Amino acid sequence: NLMIAREKLREFNFCEGWKHYAHRLKLPNNQLHFNEIPSWDGSDLHDKNVLVIGEQGIGDVGYFARFLHPLLDQGNNISMLCESRMRDFLQHSFPSIFFFSNPNQISLLPKPMTRIALGSLPLLFGSDIDRIHQLGQEAPLLARASDQKFWRERLQIDAHGLPVVGLSLHGGRHGDEYQQRKRSLPIKEILQILAGRDLAFLDLQHKSHGEEFSAVAEELGLKILHYPNLTDDISQLLAVLSSLNGLITAQQTNAHLAGAIGLKSIVVLPVVSHFVYGLGSRTPWYPSLKLVRANAFGEWKSCVDQTRNELDEWHDQ
């Protein structure tokens, strides 16, 4: 069912895709936060006390958070259980929802209460491509204005007034060698197409890019900005992304966050990418992203060439 779900959702066949996607909740390890079990039976949620249970990672919040808006429009009293690292930026983006990270607080919520998984909201509000696109037109996530102001000023000073483009060229979770090899972009080839441009670049790789990146960047004379531990604080990461002129990234968390705030970005995708990226060069989930696709596992030459062309278009604009 999950394999069918991913294929249907990549084709933007949402009516069928979400039905199959619901089977994820039957898995022994369904990745719902704190192992809380949903009680929603598919019925209407108008004027109900609703507990939304977060699931999986930050990327999931990036594409599913948009469905909190129509849930709020129904007049519901909403709470959401989420990871502690997400509370700050979610609370700023949705000030009328109570976000918490201690499951013991569930007993304090108003009763009766319907529990629904975050990824089940599309069954109510995401049945067609136009609805997905409409809900993505206004950025689902927002950075604090004060944080944005700080980072805009900081970047302008450190980049000496040059436009700043973020870089995150590695993908895949730590310890997952297959996904790392599948998603990670060739550093030297990507950095070579950046050389000679009137741009500064911000290292947005989680845990930084490492020695090869620094050595090649120095050899090419690229101006790289680096702020240690920046990506550890998701609220600050959102603020930095909101302050950039663009982003070049592999398929990883930064792509979801950039799309969720409407940042102009080039996302280089592996073969068989995440379903939100569909099958083309654009996705209704994230209208600000331009998608560049690999033709085969580990084959990045065509992606490098296309990324160069996309950068040239940015310059012309």
C-alpha atoms as a printed R data frame, in Angstrom:
    type eleno elety resid chain resno       x      y       z
1   ATOM     1    CA   ASN     A     1   0.000  0.000   0.000
2   ATOM     2    CA   LEU     A     2   2.803  2.443   0.806
3   ATOM     3    CA   MET     A     3   4.548  1.692  -2.475
4   ATOM     4    CA   ILE     A     4   1.290  2.364  -4.323
5   ATOM     5    CA   ALA     A     5   0.777  5.527  -2.249
6   ATOM     6    CA   ARG     A     6   4.160  6.956  -3.211
7   ATOM     7    CA   GLU     A     7   3.575  6.298  -6.903
8   ATOM     8    CA   LYS     A     8   0.061  7.781  -6.877
9   ATOM     9    CA   LEU     A     9   1.208 10.842  -4.945
10  ATOM    10    CA   ARG     A    10   4.175 11.394  -7.312
11  ATOM    11    CA   GLU     A    11   1.614 11.451 -10.132
12  ATOM    12    CA   PHE     A    12  -0.476 13.932  -8.074
13  ATOM    13    CA   ASN     A    13  -3.322 11.417  -7.946
14  ATOM    14    CA   PHE     A    14  -4.227 12.556  -4.454
15  ATOM    15    CA   CYS     A    15  -7.632 10.880  -4.084
16  ATOM    16    CA   GLU     A    16  -6.092  7.429  -4.439
17  ATOM    17    CA   GLY     A    17  -2.691  8.311  -2.977
18  ATOM    18    CA   TRP     A    18  -3.891  9.460   0.436
19  ATOM    19    CA   LYS     A    19  -6.079  6.383   0.868
20  ATOM    20    CA   HIS     A    20  -3.068  4.130   0.429
21  ATOM    21    CA   TYR     A    21  -0.849  6.459   2.476
22  ATOM    22    CA   ALA     A    22  -3.178  5.947   5.463
23  ATOM    23    CA   HIS     A    23  -1.819  2.394   5.781
24  ATOM    24    CA   ARG     A    24   1.421  3.817   7.258
25  ATOM    25    CA   LEU     A    25  -0.428  4.023  10.583
26  ATOM    26    CA   LYS     A    26  -0.650  0.219  10.674
27  ATOM    27    CA   LEU     A    27   3.127 -0.242  10.672
28  ATOM    28    CA   PRO     A    28   4.753 -1.433  13.921
29  ATOM    29    CA   ASN     A    29   6.990  1.669  13.825
30  ATOM    30    CA   ASN     A    30   4.743  4.296  12.243
31  ATOM    31    CA   GLN     A    31   6.914  7.243  13.361
32  ATOM    32    CA   LEU     A    32   4.120  9.078  15.136
33  ATOM    33    CA   HIS     A    33   5.601 11.307  17.810
34  ATOM    34    CA   PHE     A    34   5.710  9.692  21.255
35  ATOM    35    CA   ASN     A    35   3.779  6.670  19.890
36  ATOM    36    CA   GLU     A    36   0.438  8.362  20.437
37  ATOM    37    CA   ILE     A    37  -2.428  6.586  18.664
38  ATOM    38    CA   PRO     A    38  -4.963  8.507  16.513
39  ATOM    39    CA   SER     A    39  -8.674  8.114  17.173
40  ATOM    40    CA   TRP     A    40 -10.035  9.908  14.102
41  ATOM    41    CA   ASP     A    41 -12.515  7.728  12.206
42  ATOM    42    CA   GLY     A    42 -12.802  9.843   9.067
43  ATOM    43    CA   SER     A    43 -15.756 11.887  10.303
44  ATOM    44    CA   ASP     A    44 -16.211 15.664  10.082
45  ATOM    45    CA   LEU     A    45 -14.138 17.752  12.515
46  ATOM    46    CA   HIS     A    46 -16.125 21.005  12.559
47  ATOM    47    CA   ASP     A    47 -16.145 22.693  15.991
48  ATOM    48    CA   LYS     A    48 -14.281 19.801  17.638
49  ATOM    49    CA   ASN     A    49 -11.440 19.671  20.136
50  ATOM    50    CA   VAL     A    50  -8.633 18.297  17.946
51  ATOM    51    CA   LEU     A    51  -5.221 16.980  18.912
52  ATOM    52    CA   VAL     A    52  -2.900 16.803  15.906
53  ATOM    53    CA   ILE     A    53  -0.138 14.244  16.412
54  ATOM    54    CA   GLY     A    54   3.124 15.167  14.703
55  ATOM    55    CA   GLU     A    55   4.917 12.483  12.744
56  ATOM    56    CA   GLN     A    56   8.298 11.765  11.211
57  ATOM    57    CA   GLY     A    57  10.612 14.768  10.689
58  ATOM    58    CA   ILE     A    58  10.866 18.435   9.854
59  ATOM    59    CA   GLY     A    59  10.284 17.790   6.168
60  ATOM    60    CA   ASP     A    60   6.849 16.370   6.950
61  ATOM    61    CA   VAL     A    61   5.975 19.547   8.824
62  ATOM    62    CA   GLY     A    62   7.149 21.528   5.804
63  ATOM    63    CA   TYR     A    63   4.602 20.006   3.451
64  ATOM    64    CA   PHE     A    64   1.767 18.987   5.815
65  ATOM    65    CA   ALA     A    65   1.616 22.151   7.979
66  ATOM    66    CA   ARG     A    66  -0.399 23.946   5.283
67  ATOM    67    CA   PHE     A    67  -3.399 21.777   6.197
68  ATOM    68    CA   LEU     A    68  -3.528 23.315   9.666
69  ATOM    69    CA   HIS     A    69  -4.987 26.476   8.088
70  ATOM    70    CA   PRO     A    70  -8.234 24.895   6.800
71  ATOM    71    CA   LEU     A    71  -8.499 22.939  10.052
72  ATOM    72    CA   LEU     A    72  -8.425 26.247  11.928
73  ATOM    73    CA   ASP     A    73 -10.993 27.711   9.537
74  ATOM    74    CA   GLN     A    74 -13.492 25.098  10.731
75  ATOM    75    CA   GLY     A    75 -13.613 26.697  14.173
76  ATOM    76    CA   ASN     A    76 -11.749 23.891  15.893
77  ATOM    77    CA   ASN     A    77  -9.903 24.134  19.200
78  ATOM    78    CA   ILE     A    78  -6.541 22.721  18.096
79  ATOM    79    CA   SER     A    79  -3.490 21.434  19.944
80  ATOM    80    CA   MET     A    80  -0.495 19.730  18.388
81  ATOM    81    CA   LEU     A    81   2.014 17.328  19.887
82  ATOM    82    CA   CYS     A    82   5.392 17.849  18.225
83  ATOM    83    CA   GLU     A    83   9.128 17.495  18.764
84  ATOM    84    CA   SER     A    84  10.599 20.155  21.044
85  ATOM    85    CA   ARG     A    85  12.856 21.515  18.274
86  ATOM    86    CA   MET     A    86   9.761 22.346  16.207
87  ATOM    87    CA   ARG     A    87   7.706 24.131  18.838
88  ATOM    88    CA   ASP     A    88   9.218 27.588  18.466
89  ATOM    89    CA   PHE     A    89   8.803 28.064  14.707
90  ATOM    90    CA   LEU     A    90   5.429 26.310  14.635
91  ATOM    91    CA   GLN     A    91   4.081 28.505  17.406
92  ATOM    92    CA   HIS     A    92   5.175 31.599  15.499
93  ATOM    93    CA   SER     A    93   3.624 30.306  12.256
94  ATOM    94    CA   PHE     A    94   0.340 29.255  13.911
95  ATOM    95    CA   PRO     A    95  -0.161 31.463  17.009
96  ATOM    96    CA   SER     A    96  -3.692 30.209  17.729
97  ATOM    97    CA   ILE     A    97  -2.624 26.553  18.076
98  ATOM    98    CA   PHE     A    98  -1.226 25.177  21.331
99  ATOM    99    CA   PHE     A    99   2.013 23.312  20.579
100 ATOM   100    CA   PHE     A   100   3.572 21.085  23.214
101 ATOM   101    CA   SER     A   101   6.186 18.347  23.483
102 ATOM   102    CA   ASN     A   102   5.319 16.621  26.743
103 ATOM   103    CA   PRO     A   103   2.743 13.868  26.137
104 ATOM   104    CA   ASN     A   104   1.759 14.024  29.807
105 ATOM   105    CA   GLN     A   105   0.034 17.314  29.029
106 ATOM   106    CA   ILE     A   106  -2.535 15.527  26.891
107 ATOM   107    CA   SER     A   107  -4.547 14.870  30.038
108 ATOM   108    CA   LEU     A   108  -4.967 18.642  30.470
109 ATOM   109    CA   LEU     A   109  -6.529 19.200  27.049
110 ATOM   110    CA   PRO     A   110 -10.291 19.843  26.710
111 ATOM   111    CA   LYS     A   111 -12.561 16.825  26.244
112 ATOM   112    CA   PRO     A   112 -14.021 15.172  24.269
113 ATOM   113    CA   MET     A   113 -11.040 15.178  21.932
114 ATOM   114    CA   THR     A   114 -10.328 13.717  18.506
115 ATOM   115    CA   ARG     A   115  -6.739 12.675  17.797
116 ATOM   116    CA   ILE     A   116  -5.590 12.876  14.181
117 ATOM   117    CA   ALA     A   117  -2.129 12.318  12.688
118 ATOM   118    CA   LEU     A   118  -0.655 15.315  10.859
119 ATOM   119    CA   GLY     A   119  -0.284 13.257   7.677
120 ATOM   120    CA   SER     A   120  -3.984 12.361   7.748
121 ATOM   121    CA   LEU     A   121  -5.118 15.974   7.289
122 ATOM   122    CA   PRO     A   122  -4.800 15.721   3.464
123 ATOM   123    CA   LEU     A   123  -7.659 13.207   3.532
124 ATOM   124    CA   LEU     A   124  -9.805 16.182   4.534
125 ATOM   125    CA   PHE     A   125  -8.139 19.083   2.756
126 ATOM   126    CA   GLY     A   126  -5.786 17.797   0.039
127 ATOM   127    CA   SER     A   127  -7.824 15.865  -2.484
128 ATOM   128    CA   ASP     A   128  -6.748 17.712  -5.657
129 ATOM   129    CA   ILE     A   129  -3.760 19.526  -7.126
130 ATOM   130    CA   ASP     A   130  -5.440 22.927  -7.154
131 ATOM   131    CA   ARG     A   131  -6.105 22.729  -3.415
132 ATOM   132    CA   ILE     A   132  -2.508 21.700  -2.701
133 ATOM   133    CA   HIS     A   133  -1.227 24.595  -4.808
134 ATOM   134    CA   GLN     A   134  -3.647 27.089  -3.257
135 ATOM   135    CA   LEU     A   135  -2.604 26.195   0.274
136 ATOM   136    CA   GLY     A   136   1.058 26.525  -0.739
137 ATOM   137    CA   GLN     A   137   0.727 29.987  -2.273
138 ATOM   138    CA   GLU     A   138   1.029 31.620   1.130
139 ATOM   139    CA   ALA     A   139   4.136 30.220   2.807
140 ATOM   140    CA   PRO     A   140   2.985 27.611   5.360
141 ATOM   141    CA   LEU     A   141   5.895 28.441   7.674
142 ATOM   142    CA   LEU     A   142   7.112 31.848   8.835
143 ATOM   143    CA   ALA     A   143  10.317 33.088  10.429
144 ATOM   144    CA   ARG     A   144  10.183 35.704  13.181
145 ATOM   145    CA   ALA     A   145  10.619 39.209  11.768
146 ATOM   146    CA   SER     A   146  13.198 40.105  14.443
147 ATOM   147    CA   ASP     A   147  15.311 37.043  13.579
148 ATOM   148    CA   GLN     A   148  15.054 37.831   9.870
149 ATOM   149    CA   LYS     A   149  16.185 41.405  10.449
150 ATOM   150    CA   PHE     A   150  19.203 40.218  12.430
151 ATOM   151    CA   TRP     A   151  20.301 37.741   9.753
152 ATOM   152    CA   ARG     A   152  19.733 40.088   6.837
153 ATOM   153    CA   GLU     A   153  22.004 42.632   8.458
154 ATOM   154    CA   ARG     A   154  24.576 39.998   9.439
155 ATOM   155    CA   LEU     A   155  24.697 38.524   5.941
156 ATOM   156    CA   GLN     A   156  24.946 41.903   4.273
157 ATOM   157    CA   ILE     A   157  27.950 42.813   6.425
158 ATOM   158    CA   ASP     A   158  29.735 39.471   6.077
159 ATOM   159    CA   ALA     A   159  29.050 39.171   2.328
160 ATOM   160    CA   HIS     A   160  30.122 42.793   1.723
161 ATOM   161    CA   GLY     A   161  26.824 43.518   0.039
162 ATOM   162    CA   LEU     A   162  26.918 40.578  -2.387
163 ATOM   163    CA   PRO     A   163  23.771 38.466  -2.884
164 ATOM   164    CA   VAL     A   164  23.961 35.340  -0.722
165 ATOM   165    CA   VAL     A   165  23.000 31.841  -1.915
166 ATOM   166    CA   GLY     A   166  22.772 28.923   0.497
167 ATOM   167    CA   LEU     A   167  24.447 25.582  -0.239
168 ATOM   168    CA   SER     A   168  23.584 22.138   1.140
169 ATOM   169    CA   LEU     A   169  24.998 19.456  -1.128
170 ATOM   170    CA   HIS     A   170  24.694 16.308   0.992
171 ATOM   171    CA   GLY     A   171  21.491 14.359   1.596
172 ATOM   172    CA   GLY     A   172  20.522 11.278   3.587
173 ATOM   173    CA   ARG     A   173  20.487 10.682   7.304
174 ATOM   174    CA   HIS     A   174  23.653 10.016   9.229
175 ATOM   175    CA   GLY     A   175  24.348  6.280   9.160
176 ATOM   176    CA   ASP     A   176  22.194  5.619   6.071
177 ATOM   177    CA   GLU     A   177  24.954  5.082   3.512
178 ATOM   178    CA   TYR     A   178  22.586  4.141   0.688
179 ATOM   179    CA   GLN     A   179  20.530  7.350   0.947
180 ATOM   180    CA   GLN     A   180  23.686  9.437   1.336
181 ATOM   181    CA   ARG     A   181  25.154  7.989  -1.856
182 ATOM   182    CA   LYS     A   182  21.811  8.317  -3.643
183 ATOM   183    CA   ARG     A   183  21.198 11.977  -2.770
184 ATOM   184    CA   SER     A   184  24.581 13.649  -2.200
185 ATOM   185    CA   LEU     A   185  25.867 15.880  -4.999
186 ATOM   186    CA   PRO     A   186  29.453 15.988  -6.311
187 ATOM   187    CA   ILE     A   187  31.093 18.840  -4.441
188 ATOM   188    CA   LYS     A   188  33.808 19.790  -6.897
189 ATOM   189    CA   GLU     A   189  31.540 19.818  -9.940
190 ATOM   190    CA   ILE     A   190  28.877 21.929  -8.217
191 ATOM   191    CA   LEU     A   191  31.371 24.411  -6.782
192 ATOM   192    CA   GLN     A   192  33.058 24.804 -10.177
193 ATOM   193    CA   ILE     A   193  29.853 26.178 -11.734
194 ATOM   194    CA   LEU     A   194  29.665 28.750  -8.925
195 ATOM   195    CA   ALA     A   195  33.131 30.170  -9.557
196 ATOM   196    CA   GLY     A   196  33.408 33.628 -11.084
197 ATOM   197    CA   ARG     A   197  29.916 34.743 -10.064
198 ATOM   198    CA   ASP     A   198  29.308 37.895  -8.019
199 ATOM   199    CA   LEU     A   199  27.804 35.898  -5.185
200 ATOM   200    CA   ALA     A   200  28.619 34.884  -1.640
201 ATOM   201    CA   PHE     A   201  27.640 31.413  -0.444
202 ATOM   202    CA   LEU     A   202  26.363 30.284   2.933
203 ATOM   203    CA   ASP     A   203  27.288 26.800   4.140
204 ATOM   204    CA   LEU     A   204  23.925 25.364   5.209
205 ATOM   205    CA   GLN     A   205  24.970 21.739   5.319
206 ATOM   206    CA   HIS     A   206  23.891 20.113   8.572
207 ATOM   207    CA   LYS     A   207  27.114 19.627  10.563
208 ATOM   208    CA   SER     A   208  28.899 21.592   7.742
209 ATOM   209    CA   HIS     A   209  30.311 20.258   4.479
210 ATOM   210    CA   GLY     A   210  33.746 19.235   5.662
211 ATOM   211    CA   GLU     A   211  37.332 19.506   4.466
212 ATOM   212    CA   GLU     A   212  36.816 18.679   0.764
213 ATOM   213    CA   PHE     A   213  34.233 21.443   0.418
214 ATOM   214    CA   SER     A   214  36.471 24.011   2.132
215 ATOM   215    CA   ALA     A   215  39.539 23.043   0.092
216 ATOM   216    CA   VAL     A   216  37.756 23.210  -3.271
217 ATOM   217    CA   ALA     A   217  35.993 26.477  -2.363
218 ATOM   218    CA   GLU     A   218  39.298 28.061  -1.393
219 ATOM   219    CA   GLU     A   219  40.968 26.834  -4.585
220 ATOM   220    CA   LEU     A   220  38.156 28.361  -6.671
221 ATOM   221    CA   GLY     A   221  38.166 31.625  -4.717
222 ATOM   222    CA   LEU     A   222  34.558 31.293  -3.553
223 ATOM   223    CA   LYS     A   223  33.391 33.457  -0.681
224 ATOM   224    CA   ILE     A   224  31.871 31.018   1.817
225 ATOM   225    CA   LEU     A   225  30.063 32.173   4.951
226 ATOM   226    CA   HIS     A   226  29.864 29.727   7.814
227 ATOM   227    CA   TYR     A   227  28.161 30.072  11.201
228 ATOM   228    CA   PRO     A   228  28.855 27.084  13.499
229 ATOM   229    CA   ASN     A   229  25.838 25.080  14.717
230 ATOM   230    CA   LEU     A   230  23.410 27.269  12.768
231 ATOM   231    CA   THR     A   231  21.365 24.337  11.496
232 ATOM   232    CA   ASP     A   232  20.878 22.965  15.036
233 ATOM   233    CA   ASP     A   233  18.267 25.666  15.732
234 ATOM   234    CA   ILE     A   234  15.447 25.275  13.228
235 ATOM   235    CA   SER     A   235  13.907 28.671  14.055
236 ATOM   236    CA   GLN     A   236  17.197 30.409  13.273
237 ATOM   237    CA   LEU     A   237  17.679 28.255  10.183
238 ATOM   238    CA   LEU     A   238  14.263 29.398   8.929
239 ATOM   239    CA   ALA     A   239  15.227 33.018   9.578
240 ATOM   240    CA   VAL     A   240  18.505 32.622   7.658
241 ATOM   241    CA   LEU     A   241  16.768 30.914   4.745
242 ATOM   242    CA   SER     A   242  14.233 33.748   4.677
243 ATOM   243    CA   SER     A   243  17.117 36.217   4.384
244 ATOM   244    CA   LEU     A   244  18.849 34.554   1.407
245 ATOM   245    CA   ASN     A   245  18.670 35.405  -2.286
246 ATOM   246    CA   GLY     A   246  18.449 31.719  -3.178
247 ATOM   247    CA   LEU     A   247  19.398 28.149  -2.297
248 ATOM   248    CA   ILE     A   248  21.057 25.234  -4.098
249 ATOM   249    CA   THR     A   249  20.409 21.968  -2.314
250 ATOM   250    CA   ALA     A   250  20.236 18.212  -2.544
251 ATOM   251    CA   GLN     A   251  17.029 16.442  -1.537
252 ATOM   252    CA   GLN     A   252  17.126 17.022   2.204
253 ATOM   253    CA   THR     A   253  15.494 19.038   4.998
254 ATOM   254    CA   ASN     A   254  16.601 22.417   3.647
255 ATOM   255    CA   ALA     A   255  14.655 21.803   0.435
256 ATOM   256    CA   HIS     A   256  11.430 21.347   2.396
257 ATOM   257    CA   LEU     A   257  12.056 24.391   4.573
258 ATOM   258    CA   ALA     A   258  12.943 26.564   1.570
259 ATOM   259    CA   GLY     A   259   9.780 25.475  -0.212
260 ATOM   260    CA   ALA     A   260   7.678 26.047   2.899
261 ATOM   261    CA   ILE     A   261   8.831 29.693   3.194
262 ATOM   262    CA   GLY     A   262   8.749 30.400  -0.558
263 ATOM   263    CA   LEU     A   263  12.521 30.784  -1.095
264 ATOM   264    CA   LYS     A   264  13.702 30.639  -4.712
265 ATOM   265    CA   SER     A   265  15.733 27.440  -4.865
266 ATOM   266    CA   ILE     A   266  17.286 24.854  -7.134
267 ATOM   267    CA   VAL     A   267  16.736 21.348  -5.758
268 ATOM   268    CA   VAL     A   268  18.788 18.565  -7.358
269 ATOM   269    CA   LEU     A   269  16.883 15.308  -7.044
270 ATOM   270    CA   PRO     A   270  18.002 11.671  -7.277
271 ATOM   271    CA   VAL     A   271  16.178  9.069  -9.317
272 ATOM   272    CA   VAL     A   272  12.952  8.148  -7.482
273 ATOM   273    CA   SER     A   273  12.640 11.259  -5.364
274 ATOM   274    CA   HIS     A   274  10.192 12.037  -2.547
275 ATOM   275    CA   PHE     A   275   6.552 12.152  -3.655
276 ATOM   276    CA   VAL     A   276   6.140 15.888  -2.982
277 ATOM   277    CA   TYR     A   277   8.511 16.597  -5.883
278 ATOM   278    CA   GLY     A   278   6.281 14.833  -8.383
279 ATOM   279    CA   LEU     A   279   7.733 13.952 -11.779
280 ATOM   280    CA   GLY     A   280   8.369 17.318 -13.438
281 ATOM   281    CA   SER     A   281  10.420 20.483 -12.984
282 ATOM   282    CA   ARG     A   282   7.874 22.133 -10.656
283 ATOM   283    CA   THR     A   283   5.669 20.935  -7.817
284 ATOM   284    CA   PRO     A   284   2.392 22.400  -6.498
285 ATOM   285    CA   TRP     A   285   3.631 21.689  -2.984
286 ATOM   286    CA   TYR     A   286   6.482 24.219  -3.276
287 ATOM   287    CA   PRO     A   287   5.963 26.714  -6.145
288 ATOM   288    CA   SER     A   288   9.281 28.518  -5.486
289 ATOM   289    CA   LEU     A   289  11.441 25.448  -6.182
290 ATOM   290    CA   LYS     A   290  12.986 24.583  -9.540
291 ATOM   291    CA   LEU     A   291  13.589 20.838  -9.691
292 ATOM   292    CA   VAL     A   292  16.591 19.301 -11.447
293 ATOM   293    CA   ARG     A   293  16.506 15.514 -11.821
294 ATOM   294    CA   ALA     A   294  19.161 12.827 -12.159
295 ATOM   295    CA   ASN     A   295  18.671 10.334 -14.976
296 ATOM   296    CA   ALA     A   296  20.382  7.431 -13.187
297 ATOM   297    CA   PHE     A   297  21.730  6.502  -9.767
298 ATOM   298    CA   GLY     A   298  24.902  8.505  -9.077
299 ATOM   299    CA   GLU     A   299  24.859 10.211 -12.493
300 ATOM   300    CA   TRP     A   300  25.037 13.948 -11.855
301 ATOM   301    CA   LYS     A   301  26.589 15.448 -15.018
302 ATOM   302    CA   SER     A   302  23.284 16.440 -16.598
303 ATOM   303    CA   CYS     A   303  22.164 17.869 -13.242
304 ATOM   304    CA   VAL     A   304  25.325 19.969 -12.962
305 ATOM   305    CA   ASP     A   305  24.800 21.321 -16.483
306 ATOM   306    CA   GLN     A   306  21.154 22.130 -15.805
307 ATOM   307    CA   THR     A   307  21.995 23.759 -12.478
308 ATOM   308    CA   ARG     A   308  24.491 25.987 -14.294
309 ATOM   309    CA   ASN     A   309  21.757 26.996 -16.734
310 ATOM   310    CA   GLU     A   310  19.334 27.751 -13.912
311 ATOM   311    CA   LEU     A   311  21.944 29.932 -12.217
312 ATOM   312    CA   ASP     A   312  22.495 31.818 -15.455
313 ATOM   313    CA   GLU     A   313  18.738 32.510 -15.560
314 ATOM   314    CA   TRP     A   314  18.871 33.853 -12.003
315 ATOM   315    CA   HIS     A   315  21.598 36.252 -13.121
316 ATOM   316    CA   ASP     A   316  19.578 37.376 -16.140
317 ATOM   317    CA   GLN     A   317  16.587 38.091 -13.923
